[in-house]
Amino acid sequence: MTYALVLAGNRIITSGATGTNSAAIKGATRADPNLLTVILPQSLERQPYESRQQLEQVMHLVENPSNDNLSLAEASYLCNKEIVSRCQQLICFAFHDSRTLLQTCGEAEEQRKVVTLFYFD
């Protein structure tokens, strides 16, 4: 999906987690790495080892080492707020019990952002 979005000229902003974020990074990088920004909830050193190699290749990488003392849930919430503040449209993949992501989607809707939510379950 991100590959096609970038080919159409869209800028992608995502977090650096494994799974769907990793797939988004891969697709955007393949299409045009200059149109990808990855915002980490914490410093690069706090990211899972399996993510770091991919993240080190990202041209526009924003680390948040000031959040290293927070829990991952708190840091992710702040990271998601930053992502929403920078975007016009939010595409989110979540489970029905993904409290942080669902809260982020609700806040994005309150800011009149276009929100598309896909559920895994």
Protein Blocks (a to p, Z undefined) as FASTA:
>chain_A
ZZmmmmnopacdddfbehjlmmmmmmmmmmommlpccddfbdfklpcfklmmmmmmpmba
cddfklmmpcfklmmmmmmmmmmmmpmbdcddddfklmklmmmmmmmmmnopacddddfZ
Z
